[in-house]
Amino acid sequence: MKRKWPHVEDLEVFLAVVRHNSFTDAAVELGFSNAWVTKRIAALEQTLNTKLLHRNTREMRLTAAGEVALIQAEEIIRKNNVAMDLIVNTKKDIKGNLHICSSFGFGKNHLTTPLSMFSKLNPNLKIKLTLTDTKLDLIKENIDLEIMVGEEVHERYYAKKIADNRRILCASSGYLNQQNLPESPTDLAHHKCLFLQEKGLTFGLWHLTNGQKQETVRVEGNLSSNNGEVILHWALDDHGIALRSEWDAKRYIESGDLIQVLPDYYEKASVWALYPNKLDESIKTQKCITFLESYFSDIFF
């Protein structure tokens, strides 16, 4: 007897429903009605001859078969995307969709321009840039590429360093004129420090190194934010010592608006590309990473 296979579109609907834990929200994402989503899930369950979701007025959860279907659907969609990429990109004319995510600060300040340039070079590629300070599951969210700053690389994904970077300590002369200049990292405990609360970082801890030894110091202060531009503004306003990306602080140090503190110490903060699949499976991801490597090399080094 010939096996009846589910439609790929129905698997995508199923993944959207699970991703949002809601038929209504999945319908909004997909641009169809709630009734259409319900119909497609019913068709998928009929094809597979099993129930995938338990639903009532209060909650929705996967059945045991649904848990297996989720894993298999993700793999089928991934392989389907890879196959289509290989077909349409045979002549190196990149087409399709490329979903990229990054943090608000880095994405806004450092990805907007290069992605604009990359888009002009590849006019048939649809690029979506999602900026968030929430950790995303690249597989569940169907994200092709994450550009992140820092050394906390998730072992679940493939990773490639695309640029060197470090965070340095800096403060205004107005603040430093009121305080004793710190002579070692331990002295930072006696200063007002401006803390950037980024995803995955432990609040109030700075991991500093001078290239030979590493020191973890606990800092305190009255001001913190999840936005690096805010932190720099407060540093310029004499509120304390900031630990900011060298890329962002450099122009203020060169102008004299900020002074580098403990210049021998820094925090490693390289720029990494994370991706859920091998690069040879996606020409568009591979080309984007290569382009960003070249761009950052020309701009910052």
JOVEN-V29591 format. One record per backbone hydrogen bond with DSSP energy under -1.0 kcal/mol. NH is the residue of the N-H (numbers start at 1). CO is the residue of the C=O. If there is no record, write none. Layout:
nh;co
NH;CO
NH;CO
This chain:
nh;co
11;7
12;8
13;9
14;10
15;11
16;12
17;13
18;14
19;15
20;16
21;17
22;17
26;22
27;23
28;24
29;25
30;26
31;27
32;27
37;33
38;34
39;35
40;36
41;37
42;38
43;39
44;40
45;41
46;42
47;43
48;44
49;45
50;45
54;61
56;59
61;54
63;52
67;63
68;64
69;65
70;66
71;67
72;68
73;69
74;70
75;71
76;72
77;73
78;74
79;75
80;76
81;77
82;78
83;79
84;80
85;81
86;82
87;83
88;84
89;85
90;87
92;89
94;92
98;126
100;128
101;145
102;130
107;103
108;104
109;105
110;106
111;107
112;107
115;111
116;112
117;113
118;114
119;115
120;116
121;117
122;118
125;122
126;96
128;98
130;100
132;102
141;137
143;138
144;99
145;99
146;274
147;101
148;272
150;270
153;151
157;154
158;275
160;273
162;271
163;271
167;267
168;244
170;242
171;259
176;172
177;173
178;175
187;184
188;185
189;186
190;187
191;188
193;220
194;241
195;223
197;225
198;196
201;198
205;202
206;217
208;215
209;266
210;213
215;208
217;206
219;204
225;195
231;227
232;228
233;229
234;230
235;231
236;232
237;233
238;235
239;234
241;192
242;170
244;168
246;166
249;245
250;246
253;249
254;250
255;251
257;252
258;252
259;171
261;169
265;262
266;209
267;167
269;165
271;163
272;148
273;160
274;146
275;158
281;278
282;279
286;282
287;283
288;284
289;285
290;286
291;287
292;288
293;289
294;290
295;291
296;292
297;293
298;294
299;295
300;296
301;297
